[in-house]
Amino acid sequence: MNIKRAKQEIKDAVEAYLLKDPFGEYQIPAIRQRPILLMGPPGIGKTQVMEQIAKEMKIGLVAYTITHHTRQSAVGLPFIREKEYGGKTYSVTEYTMSEIIASVYDKVEQTGNREGILFLDEINCVSETLAPAMLQFLQAKTFGTHKLPDGWIIVAAGNPPEYNKSVREFDVVTLDRVKKIDVEADYSVWKEYAYRQGIHQAVISYLDLRRENFCRIENTVDGKQFATARGWEDLSRLIQVYEMMGKTADRELICQYIQHRLIAKDFANYLELYYKYRTDYRVEELLEGKWDAGVLGKIRNAPFDEHLSIVSLLNGRLGNLFRECYLRDAYVAKLYEYLSDYRDSQTEMTLQDVCAKAGRDLEEQKRAETLTRRQEQILMQVIDTLNRFSRELRGGTSAGDGVMDELRAMFGKERETLDHMTEQTTEALDNAFRFLEDAFGESQEMVAFVTELNANYYSIWFISENGNDLYYRHNKGLLFEERHESVVRQMQEAEDMLNTGIR
């Protein structure tokens, strides 16, 4: 199954394991709560999925790469204790608490979450000396003499043997005690994630053309060569930062992330063309509605792969605008929430009290590790704004009529900024549609454009919130199933022609 389905399977299992009866006992007792074993190729997001699940379910997470541990750190160190049996005193070997088990108790104390997930990565690559203890842990949830606390669920992950020569096979006795989930790389699922994470549009559009290069691991005479989802994501972020610095990622740099020589070379060539088209066609001006017959003639006479690159550039810039509107809307909504608390307090709270409450909320949620990075940034922005409002108020900080009038005016300016961003983004979207209509009409290029809008979380959010007549018209008029397949075929044909030097 793909990683999206695997994530839901794990969430459902955790929810079932943590369900309690009217007496406070778990409906599925700990002995029947099978550890979840997630098996799949490297770099497809197994660790990230666990972080997402923990935050979404508001539970704790302790994560370890088990290959970093020795038997002593996992099981504990032996020490001698005197015990009396049958009236005689004996020296008995006991063990200190496992570092892994201790870290779970530390997490409970730190976050206040008494339930959570213990995630053990590379579980099938443990050392020879640790293997028996690890199998015991999967079967009995015990390291040495120390048991995993109730309410904590084991999720383990590993790579199949074809990806790692250090892998050891689990026997039937062990496999019969775990809930095994096999995961495969799936570009369409990763693409949804990529849009939400703001992956560079050049990476997305390249992989649309070359899906076989998304996750590819090969044994060659020069050793293993590979490209993984993790590699593409890390490369994307570096390209974005390089652009901020005025630098360009070249083939040598790309090879450091995409460790497959031919794929790295292919993407480097694509990225060079991507930048060239961005400069030649001045995408920002197109979204401002500025184009003439010369631009239209130039693009009409260009090859099909160049058309698709322009579509990708338009989608990339629009995607940034959609995302900025989404974040601004989330910030305004959170700010309104705190100002509403202040208004409803009927002078019992000062604005400084509201600022302090927001600060406490931030610290408590950070300590509980329930905030995503984006949520944390939004809350920090709200706190900064509340503090600014408090400094700028002229009529005191208690919620009287005069103060509320001032606050409404201040909040109105924040809302106006959002409205202005929304208007600009709507205009840019309309201009993109009009440009594509003028250049290509009802064409395969329009299919590709609307298809990408439908794949982007932020564009769907923006259009559902604000509407767009041109989107509705084109979305309704296009037969996406058949025509998108045709677009993909033409993409591949264009790429094949490009690679063989045929135009």
For each residue, the residues with C-beta under 8 A, 3 or more apart:
1: 5 6 9 181 182 183 184
2: 5 6 183 184 186 189
3: 6 7 40 44 45 46 49 183 186 189 190
4: 7 8 186 189 192
5: 1 2 8 9
6: 1 2 3 9 10 38 40 49 181 183
7: 3 4 10 11 49 52 53
8: 4 5 11 12
9: 1 5 6 12 13 181
10: 6 7 13 14 36 38 49 50 53 155 181
11: 7 8 14 15 53 56 57
12: 8 9 15 16
13: 9 10 16 17 36 153 179
14: 10 11 17 18 53 57 59 117 153
15: 11 12 18 19 57
16: 12 13 19 27 28
17: 13 14 26 28 33 153
18: 14 15 26 59 115 151 153
19: 15 16 26 27 28
20: 23 24 25 26 27
21: 24 25 26 27
22:
23: 20
24: 20 21
25: 20 21 29
26: 17 18 19 20 21 29 30 33 150 151
27: 16 19 20 21
28: 16 17 19 32 33
29: 25 26 32 33
30: 26 33 141 150
31:
32: 28 29
33: 17 26 28 29 30 153
34: 177 178 179
35: 138 141 153 154 155 156 177 178 179
36: 10 13 153 154 155 156 178 179 181
37: 123 138 156 157 158 170 175 178 179 180 181
38: 6 10 46 155 156 157 158 181 183
39: 157 158 159 160 180 181 182 183
40: 3 6 44 46 157 159 160 182 183 184 185
41: 44 159 160 163 183 184 185 215 217 228
42: 159 163 164 228 230
43: 215 228 229 230 231
44: 3 40 41 183 185 190 215 228 229 230
45: 3 48 49 190 193 229 230
46: 3 38 40 49 50 121 157 183
47: 50 51 63 119 121 157
48: 45 51 52
49: 3 6 7 10 45 46 52 53
50: 10 46 47 53 54 61 63 117 119 155
51: 47 48 54 55 61 63
52: 7 48 49 55 56
53: 7 10 11 14 49 50 56 57 117
54: 50 51 57 59 60 61 116 117 369
55: 51 52 58 369 370 371 372
56: 11 52 53
57: 11 14 15 53 54
58: 55 113 368 370
59: 14 18 54 113 115 116 117
60: 54 104 107 108 111 113 115 116 117 152 369
61: 50 51 54 107 116 117 119 369
62: 100 103 104 107 116 117 118 119
63: 47 50 51 119 120 121
64: 68 69 100 103 118 119 120 121
65: 68 121 122
66: 69 74 120 121 122 123 125 126 130 134
67: 122 125 126 127 166
68: 64 65
69: 64 66 73 74 99 100 126 130
70: 73 74 127 129 130
71: 74 75 127 129 130 133
72: 75 76 77
73: 69 70 98 99 100
74: 66 69 70 71 98 99 100 130 133 134 143
75: 71 72 95 98 130 133 143 144
76: 72 95 96 97 98 99 143 144 146
77: 72 95 96
78: 93 94 95
79: 93 94 95 96
80: 91 92 93 94
81: 91 92 93 94
82: 89 90 91 92
83: 89 90 92
84: 87 88 89 90
85: 88 90
86:
87: 84
88: 84 85
89: 82 83 84
90: 82 83 84 85
91: 80 81 82
92: 80 81 82 83
93: 78 79 80 81
94: 78 79 80 81 145
95: 75 76 77 78 79 98 144 145 146
96: 76 77 79
97: 76 101 102 146
98: 73 74 75 76 95 101 102 143 144 146
99: 69 73 74 76 102 103
100: 62 64 69 73 74 103 104 118 120 143
101: 97 98 104 105 143 146 147 148
102: 97 98 99 105 106
103: 62 64 99 100 106 107
104: 60 62 100 101 107 108 116 118 148 149 152
105: 101 102 108 109 149
106: 102 103 109 110
107: 60 61 62 103 104 110 111 113 116
108: 60 104 105 111 112 113 114 116 149
109: 105 106
110: 106 107 367
111: 60 107 108 367 368 369
112: 108 367 368
113: 58 59 60 107 108 116 368 369
114: 108 149 151
115: 18 59 60 151 152
116: 54 59 60 61 62 104 107 108 113 151 152 153
117: 14 50 53 54 59 60 61 62 152 153 154 155
118: 62 64 100 104 148 152 153 154 155
119: 47 50 61 62 63 64 155 156 157
120: 63 64 66 100 123 154 155 156 157
121: 46 47 63 64 65 66 156 157 158
122: 65 66 67 125 126 157 158 159 164
123: 37 66 120 126 134 138 156 157 158
124: 158 159 167 168 169 170
125: 66 67 122 158 159 164 166 167 168
126: 66 67 69 122 123 130 131 134 168
127: 67 70 71 130 131
128: 131
129: 70 71
130: 66 69 70 71 74 75 126 127 133 134
131: 126 127 128 134 135 168
132: 135 136
133: 71 74 75 130 136 137 143 144
134: 66 74 123 126 130 131 137 138
135: 131 132 138 139 170 174
136: 132 133 139 140 142 143
137: 133 134 140 141 142 143 148 154
138: 35 37 123 134 135 141 154 156 174 177 178
139: 135 136 173 174 177
140: 136 137 147
141: 30 35 137 138 147 148 154
142: 136 137 145 146 147 148
143: 74 75 76 98 100 101 133 136 137 146 148
144: 75 76 95 98 133
145: 94 95 142
146: 76 95 97 98 101 142 143
147: 101 140 141 142
148: 101 104 118 137 141 142 143 152 154
149: 104 105 108 114 152
150: 26 30
151: 18 26 114 115 116
152: 60 104 115 116 117 118 148 149
153: 13 14 17 18 33 35 36 116 117 118
154: 35 36 117 118 120 137 138 141 148
155: 10 35 36 38 50 117 118 119 120
156: 35 36 37 38 119 120 121 123 138 178
157: 37 38 39 40 46 47 119 120 121 122 123
158: 37 38 39 121 122 123 124 125 167
159: 39 40 41 42 122 124 125 163 164 167
160: 39 40 41 163 164 167
161: 164 165 167 169
162: 217
163: 41 42 159 160 167 217
164: 42 122 125 159 160 161 167
165: 161
166: 67 125
167: 124 125 158 159 160 161 163 164
168: 124 125 126 131
169: 124 161
170: 37 124 135 174 175 178
171: 174 175
172: 175 176
173: 139 176 177
174: 135 138 139 170 171 177 178
175: 37 170 171 172 178 180
176: 172 173
177: 34 35 138 139 173 174
178: 34 35 36 37 138 156 170 174 175
179: 13 34 35 36 37
180: 37 39 175
181: 1 6 9 10 36 37 38 39
182: 1 39 40
183: 1 2 3 6 38 39 40 41 44 46
184: 1 2 40 41
185: 40 41 44 190 214 215 229
186: 2 3 4 189 190
187: 190 191 207 211 214 215
188: 191 192
189: 2 3 4 186 192 193
190: 3 44 45 185 186 187 193 194 214 229
191: 187 188 194 195 204 207 208 455
192: 4 188 189 195 196 455 457
193: 45 189 190 196 197
194: 190 191 197 199 203 204 233 236
195: 191 192 198 199 204 319 455 456 457 458
196: 192 193 457 458
197: 193 194 233
198: 195 240 319 320 323
199: 194 195 203 204 232 233 236
200: 203 204 236 237 239 240 316
201: 204 205 312 313 315 316 319
202: 205 206 239 270 271 274 312 316
203: 194 199 200 206 207 232 235 236 239 267
204: 191 194 195 199 200 201 207 208 312 316
205: 201 202 208 209 274 308 309 312 315 316
206: 202 203 209 210 213 267 270 271 274
207: 187 191 203 204 210 211 213 214 232
208: 191 204 205 211 312 488 491
209: 205 206 270 305 308 491 492 495
210: 206 207 213 214 263 266 495
211: 187 207 208 214
212: 216
213: 206 207 210 216 227 260 263 266 267
214: 185 187 190 207 210 211 227 229 232
215: 41 43 44 185 187 227 228 229
216: 212 213 226 227 260 263
217: 41 162 163 224 225 226 227 228
218: 224 225 226 260
219: 223 224
220: 223 224 225
221:
222: 225 261
223: 219 220
224: 217 218 219 220 259
225: 217 218 220 222 259 260 261 262
226: 216 217 218 231 259 260
227: 213 214 215 216 217 231 232 258 259 260 263 264
228: 41 42 43 44 215 217 231 232
229: 43 44 45 185 190 214 215 232 233
230: 42 43 44 45 233 234
231: 43 226 227 228 234 235 257 258 259
232: 199 203 207 214 227 228 229 235 236 257 258
233: 194 197 199 229 230 236 237
234: 230 231 237 238 257
235: 203 231 232 238 239 249 254 257 258
236: 194 199 200 203 232 233 239 240
237: 200 233 234 240 241
238: 234 235 241 242 249 253 257
239: 200 202 203 235 236 242 243 249 271
240: 198 200 236 237 243 244
241: 237 238 244 245
242: 238 239 245 247 248 249
243: 239 240 246 247
244: 240 241
245: 241 242
246: 243
247: 242 243
248: 242 275
249: 235 238 239 242 253 254 268 271
250: 253 254 268
251: 254 255 264 265 268
252: 255 256
253: 238 249 250 256 257
254: 235 249 250 251 257 258 264 267 268 271
255: 251 252 258 259 261 264
256: 252 253 259
257: 231 232 234 235 238 253 254
258: 227 231 232 235 254 255 263 264 267
259: 224 225 226 227 231 255 256 264
260: 213 216 218 225 226 227 263 264
261: 222 225 255 264 265
262: 225 265 266
263: 210 213 216 227 258 260 266 267
264: 227 251 254 255 258 259 260 261 267 268
265: 251 261 262 268 269
266: 210 213 262 263 269 270
267: 203 206 213 254 258 263 264 270 271
268: 249 250 251 254 264 265 271 272
269: 265 266 272 273
270: 202 206 209 266 267 273 274
271: 202 206 239 249 254 267 268 274 275
272: 268 269 275 276
273: 269 270 276 277 306 309
274: 202 205 206 270 271 277 278 309 312 313
275: 248 271 272 278 279
276: 272 273 279 280
277: 273 274 280 281 306 309 310 313
278: 274 275 281 283 313
279: 275 276 282
280: 276 277 298
281: 277 278 286 295 298 299 310 313
282: 279 285 286 290
283: 278 286 287 310 313 314 317
284: 287 288 317
285: 282 288 290 291
286: 281 282 283 289 290 291 295 314 431 432 435
287: 283 284 314 317 318 428 431 432
288: 284 285 428 431
289: 286 427 431 434
290: 282 285 286
291: 285 286 295 296 435 438
292: 295 296
293: 296 297
294: 297 298
295: 281 286 291 292 298 299
296: 291 292 293 299 300 438 439
297: 293 294 300 301
298: 280 281 294 295 301 302
299: 281 295 296 302 306 307 310 439
300: 296 297 439 440
301: 297 298
302: 298 299 306 307
303: 306 307 494 497 498 503
304: 307 308 444 490 491 493 494
305: 209 308 309 491 494 495 498
306: 273 277 299 302 303 309 310
307: 299 302 303 304 310 311 440 445
308: 205 209 304 305 311 312 445 448 491 494
309: 205 273 274 277 305 306 312 313
310: 277 281 283 299 306 307 313 314 445
311: 307 308 314 315 436 445 448 449 452
312: 201 202 204 205 208 274 308 309 315 316 452
313: 201 274 277 278 281 283 309 310 316 317
314: 283 286 287 310 311 317 318 432 435 436 449
315: 201 205 311 312 318 319 449 452 453 456
316: 200 201 202 204 205 312 313 319 320
317: 283 284 287 313 314 320 321 428
318: 287 314 315 321 322 425 428 429 432 453 459
319: 195 198 201 315 316 322 323 456 458 459
320: 198 316 317 323 324
321: 317 318 324 325 421 424 425 428
322: 318 319 325 326 425 456 458 459 461 462
323: 198 319 320 326 327 458
324: 320 321 327 328 421 425
325: 321 322 328 329 418 421 422 425 458 462
326: 322 323 329 330 458 461 462
327: 323 324 330 331 374 378
328: 324 325 331 332 417 418 421
329: 325 326 332 333 418 465
330: 326 327 333 334 374 378
331: 327 328 334 335 378 381 382 414
332: 328 329 335 336 414 415 418
333: 329 330 336 337
334: 330 331 337 338 378 379 382
335: 331 332 338 339 382 385 386 411 414
336: 332 333 339 340 411
337: 333 334 340 341
338: 334 335 341 342 354 357 358 382 386
339: 335 336 342 343 354 407 411
340: 336 337 343 344
341: 337 338 344 345 349 354 357
342: 338 339 345 349 351 354 399 407
343: 339 340 399 404 407
344: 340 341
345: 341 342 348 349 399
346: 399
347: 398 399 400
348: 345
349: 341 342 345 353 354 357 398 399
350: 353 354 397 398
351: 342 354 355 386 389 390 393 397 403 407
352: 355 356 390 397
353: 349 350 356 357
354: 338 339 341 342 349 350 351 357 358 386
355: 351 352 358 359 383 386 387 390
356: 352 353 359 360
357: 338 341 349 353 354 360 361
358: 338 354 355 361 362 379 382 383 386
359: 355 356 362 363 383
360: 356 357 363 364
361: 357 358 364 365 379
362: 358 359 365 366 371 376 379 380 383
363: 359 360 366 367
364: 360 361 367 368
365: 361 362 368 370 371 375 376 379
366: 362 363 369 371 376
367: 110 111 112 363 364
368: 58 111 112 113 364 365
369: 54 55 60 61 111 113 366
370: 55 58 365
371: 55 362 365 366 375 376 379
372: 55 375 376
373: 376 377
374: 327 330 377 378
375: 365 371 372 378 379
376: 362 365 366 371 372 373 379 380
377: 373 374 380 381
378: 327 330 331 334 374 375 381 382
379: 334 358 361 362 365 371 375 376 382 383
380: 362 376 377 383 384
381: 331 377 378 384 385
382: 331 334 335 338 358 378 379 385 386
383: 355 358 359 362 379 380 386 387
384: 380 381 387 388
385: 335 381 382 388 389 414
386: 335 338 351 354 355 358 382 383 389 390
387: 355 383 384 390 391
388: 384 385 391 392
389: 351 385 386 392 393 407 410
390: 351 352 355 386 387 393 397
391: 387 388
392: 388 389 410
393: 351 389 390 396 397 403 406 407
394: 406
395: 400 402 403 406
396: 393 400 403
397: 350 351 352 390 393 403
398: 347 349 350 403
399: 342 343 345 346 347 349 403 404
400: 347 395 396 403 404
401: 404 405
402: 395 405 406
403: 351 393 395 396 397 398 399 400 406 407
404: 343 399 400 401 407 408
405: 401 402 408 409
406: 393 394 395 402 403 409 410
407: 339 342 343 351 389 393 403 404 410 411
408: 404 405 411 412
409: 405 406 412 413
410: 389 392 406 407 413 414
411: 335 336 339 407 408 414 415
412: 408 409 415 416
413: 409 410 416 417
414: 331 332 335 385 410 411 417 418
415: 332 411 412 418 419
416: 412 413 419 420
417: 328 413 414 420 421
418: 325 328 329 332 414 415 421 422
419: 415 416 422 423
420: 416 417 423 424
421: 321 324 325 328 417 418 424 425
422: 325 418 419 425 426 466
423: 419 420 426 427
424: 321 420 421 427 428
425: 318 321 322 324 325 421 422 428 429 462
426: 422 423 429 430 466 468
427: 289 423 424 430 431
428: 287 288 317 318 321 424 425 431 432
429: 318 425 426 432 433 468 470 471
430: 426 427 433 434 468 470
431: 286 287 288 289 427 428 434 435
432: 286 287 314 318 428 429 435 436 449
433: 429 430 436 437 449 470 471 474
434: 289 430 431 437 438 470
435: 286 291 314 431 432 438 439
436: 311 314 432 433 439 440 443 445 446 449
437: 433 434 440 441 446
438: 291 296 434 435
439: 296 299 300 435 436 445
440: 300 307 436 437 443 444 445 446
441: 437 446
442: 446 474 477 478
443: 436 440 446 447
444: 304 440 447 448 483 486 487 490
445: 307 308 310 311 436 439 440 448 449
446: 436 437 440 441 442 443 449 450 474 478
447: 443 444 450 451 478 480 483 484 486 487
448: 308 311 444 445 451 452 484 487
449: 311 314 315 432 433 436 445 446 452 453
450: 446 447 453 454 471 474 475 478 480
451: 447 448 454 455 480 484 487
452: 311 312 315 448 449 455 456 459
453: 315 318 449 450 456 459 460 463 471 475
454: 450 451 459 460 475 480
455: 191 192 195 451 452
456: 195 315 319 322 452 453 459 460
457: 192 195 196 460 461
458: 195 196 319 322 323 325 326 461 462
459: 318 319 322 452 453 454 456 462 463
460: 453 454 456 457 463 464
461: 322 326 457 458 464 465
462: 322 325 326 425 458 459 465 466
463: 453 459 460 466 467 468 471
464: 460 461
465: 329 461 462
466: 422 426 462 463
467: 463 472
468: 426 429 430 463 471 472
469: 472 473
470: 429 430 433 434 473 474
471: 429 433 450 453 463 468 474 475
472: 467 468 469 475 476
473: 469 470 476 477
474: 433 442 446 450 470 471 477 478
475: 450 453 454 471 472 478
476: 472 473
477: 442 473 474
478: 442 446 447 450 474 475 483
479: 482 483
480: 447 450 451 454 483 484
481: 484 485
482: 479 485 486
483: 444 447 478 479 480 486 487
484: 447 448 451 480 481 487 488
485: 481 482 488 489
486: 444 447 482 483 489 490
487: 444 447 448 451 483 484 490 491
488: 208 484 485 491 492
489: 485 486 492 493
490: 304 444 486 487 493 494
491: 208 209 304 305 308 487 488 494 495
492: 209 488 489 495 496
493: 304 489 490 496 497
494: 303 304 305 308 490 491 497 498
495: 209 210 305 491 492 498 499
496: 492 493 499 500
497: 303 493 494 500 502 503
498: 303 305 494 495 501 502
499: 495 496
500: 496 497
501: 498
502: 497 498
503: 303 497
